Amino acid sequence: MRLEGLAIDAAWGRAQVLHEVTATIEPGAVLGIIGPNGSGKSTLVRVLAGLKRPLRGEVRLGGTSLALVNRRVRARQLGFVAQETQLAFPMTVRELVLLGRTPYTAGPGFEGPGDARAVAAALERVDLTRYAERFCDRISGGERQRAVLARALAQEPRVLLLDEPVSFLDLRHSVLFLDLVRDLARDEGLAVAVVLHDLNLAAMYCDQLLLLAQGRVAAAGRPADVLRYETLRTVYGTDLYVAPNDVTGQVVVLPLAREHRQQLAASSLRARDDDGGGGGGSGADY
C-alpha cells in the first residue's frame, strides 16, 4: 500500500518545521529520511503516521486521505516504531508484542487464537521467540528494539514507519535490525520509511532517499544521486569525504576532522590560484 505526503507544512509548537515537503513511500521499497538535526525528519514521519496533523497539505494512504481513515483501520495499516520506547510498567516481551493486536480486539484480555498466532509470527520474524517470557528490562537494547518492531509487525501493517530506530544500537545490532527491515519490504511488500542519521547505513539499505534541510526537501532520489559532495557540504555545513565503496560500489560518506578540512580548503585555494582564480571548490565525489 502506498503512503503519500503531499506538500506538507507542519509546526512544532509555534515554529513551522516543514515547508511543502512531498514524500512517497512505495510498497516493497525502503525510503530513507535524512538530514541534519532540526531539519524536520521526526516531524515528517509523525505526520505520515497520523500522530501529528499538518498545517497544510495531506497524507494519503492507498489514495485515501489519512484524515478520513478510521483510527482503528489506520492502526491496522500503519506500524510505527519510535526512537525510544518508554514502558509504563514492567512487562514481558510477549506482553509488549501483544499490544500490537489492540486494533483487532475489544481490549486487554479479549485476545483470541488469531491474535496469539500473530504475536507468535511476529516474535519468530524478529528472532525473539526464545525471549518471549523475559521482562523487557532484562534484555539488551538491540533485543528490546526488535521487540518494539515485533509489536508493530503484530499489527499486520502494510506501511512501516521508523523514527531513528538504530540510534542507540551498536554496529552489529544496527545492521541486523536494518537487514530485517529491508527483508520485510522485499519479502512481504511493506512500504517502509526510516529516519536515519548514519548516511552510510542510508546508502546501504534504502532504495530512495529524502534529504531535508531547514524543513524543506534539499534532494530526493536514489542514494547515489542524493549523497553528492556539494549537496551534503551545503546541507550539513561541513566538508566530507564522499566516494564509492570499493567492496559494494555504494556511497561512503565520512566526516573530516579540522586538520583535514583545513587541508581540503588549502588545496582548493591552490587549485583556484592555478586556474587563475576561476576554479571552483574541491571534494571527493563521483
N, C-alpha and C positions, 0 to 999 in steps of 0.2 A: 504494500500500500504506500502510495506516495504522500509525503508531507511537504507542504509548501508554505513558506512565509513570504508574503507579498508586500513589498515596500513598507516594511515595519518601522514605525517610530515608537520608542519606548522610553520611559523615565524611571529613575530610581530616586525616590524622594522627590525633591523639586527640580532636580537636574535631568535634562533629557540626555539619555545614554545612547540610544540608537537613532540613526537618521537614514530612513529609506533603505533599509537592509533587506535584500531579497535572498532567500536560500531555498534550495530544493533538495530533498532527501529521497533518493530513488531506492526502490526495493532491490535487494541483492548487492547493495553498494555501501561503502563507508565514506561519509563526509566528515572531514576534519575541520574543526573551527579553531583557528589560531589567531594570535595577536598579542601585543604587549598587555601588561597589567592595566586594567581600567579601560580596555578597548571595547567592552560590551559583550564579551563571549558568554559569560554566565547568564547575563540578562537575556541574550538571544535564545539560549537553549531553554530557559524557563518560560519565555514567551511561546516558543514552539511546543513546549509540554503543556501549555494551558495553565501554568502556575502563576502567570503574570499577564495582565491584559495590555495589549499595545495601545499607545495613544492614537495611532492611526495605522491603517493597513489591516491585513487579516491573515490568519493562518488557516490553511485548507487541508483537511485530512481526507484523502481519496476524493478530492474535488468538492467536498462539503465544508462550509465554514465551520471551524472548530467551535465557534461560539454557539452554533446550532446543534452540536452533538451532545446528547445526554451524557451527564458526568459519569454514570456507570458504564455506558458504552465506550466513552473516551478512555476510561481506566482499563478497559479490556483491550484497547487498541494501542495505547501508548504506555511504554515502560520507561521509567526514569530512574537513573542512578546518580545520586549526588556525590560530591567530592568526599564528604564525610557523613556518616550516619550516626546520630546520637540515639541510643536506646533509652527509653524512659524507665525501664525496669529490666532485670535480668531475664533472659530467655534463651532457649536452646536454638541451635541453627535451624532445626526443623520448624520451630515455632515462628522464627523470623521469616522463613520462606513461605510459611502458611499465610502470612499477612498478604501475600500477593494474590490470594484467592478471594479477598474481600469483595471485589466487584461481582463475584459469582454466587455469593452466599447471603443469607439473611442476617449474618452476624457471627461472632465467635461461638463455637460450639455447634454450629449448624452445618459444618463441612460434611460432605458425603464422599463416597468411594472415588468419584471423579476428581475431587479436589486432592485426595490422597495420592492418586496416580499422577496428577500434575506436579505436585510437590516432589514426589519421588523422581520423576523425569527431570525436573529442574536441578535437583541435587546431583543426579548422575551426570547431567550435562556439564556441570562445573566441577565434577570430581570431588564432591563433598559428602557422598553417601556415608562414608565411614565416620564422619564427624557430626552426623545429624543430631545426636543426643548430647553433644557437648554444648556448654554455655558459650555464648558469643564472646564473652570476655576471657575465655580460656583458649582461644585460637589466635593464630598470628594475624597481622594486619592484612596480608595477602589473602588468607583464607576468609577473613571477615568480609573483604571486598567482594570475593567470589560469592559469598553467601548473600550479599545485597544484590548482586547480579542475578542470583538464583531466584530471589524474591520477585524481581522484575520479570524473569522468564516464566515464573509460575502464573503470571497474569496472562500468559499466552499472547503477547502483543505482536503487532505487525510492524511497529516502529519502536526503536530503542534509542533513547537519548541519554547520553552520559556526560556529566559535568566534571571534568578533571578527575577521572576515576583512578588514575595511577600516580597522582601527585605524591602520595605518601608511601609508595611501594619501591622496593629496590629494583635493580635491573632485571633480575631473573623473574620476579613476580610481575613486573610491568609487561614483559614480552609474553609471558604465559597468559596474562589477562587479555592482552590485545590479540594474541593468537586465537583465543576463544571468541572474542568479539568478531573478528574477521570471519571465522568459521560460521558463526551464526548468520552473518549476512550472506555468505556464499552458499552455504548448505541449506539454510532454511528460508532464504529470501527476505530476511528482515531488512528494513530500511534503517540504517544506523547513522547517527550523528554523534561525534565525540569531541569534546573540548580538550585540547592538548596544549601544554606549554613546550614540550620537547619536540622541536621541529624535525629531528631525525626519526623519531617514532611516527610523526605525522607523515613523513615522506615514505616510510616503510609500510605503513598499514592502511593508509587512506587512498581511496580511488580519486577523490576530488578534495580540494582544499578551499576554504573560505577565509581569507585574511582580513581581519578587522583592524582599523586604526581610527581612534577617536570616534568610535561608534559608526563608522562608515566602511563600506567594502573597499579595501585597497587593491585587492586582486582576488580572482576566483578562477578555478580550473584545475588541470592536472598538477600534481606536485612539482613536476619539472618546469611547468610554466609559471607557477606562483613563487617558488623558492628561488628567486633570482637575486643576485648580489645587490643591484641598485635598488630593487624593491624593498628588500629586507633592511638594507642600510638606512633607507629613508624612514621606514616604519618603526624600526627599533632604535634608531638614532645612534648606532654604533657600527664600527667596522667588523666584518665577519669573514670567515673563510667559507666559500661555497664551491663545491666541486663534486663530480660524480664519485661514488664509492667504487673502488677497484673490484670488489667482490660482487656486489649486487647491481651496480650500474645506477642505483638510485642516488638522490641528492644527499650530500652530507653538509651540515651547517655547523660550524664551530665558532664560538666567540673568541675574540682575541684579547690577550692581556694588554695593558697600557703600552709596554715597550714594543709589542708587535704592531699595535695601532699607530704608534709613532713612526715605526719603520715603514709602514704602508703609506703614511702621509708623506714621508720624506721621499719615497720612491715615486709617488705621484707627482710631487713637486719637481723632481728631476726630469720626469717624463715630459712635463709641460715645458720646462726650460729647453729640453732637447728639441721639442716641436716648435720652438719659437713662441711659447706662451699660448698656443692654440689647442693643446691637448686636453683631454678630459681626465677624470679620476680613474683609478685602477682598483681592481679587486679580483679575487679568484672567482671565476664563473665559467659557464659553458653554454 
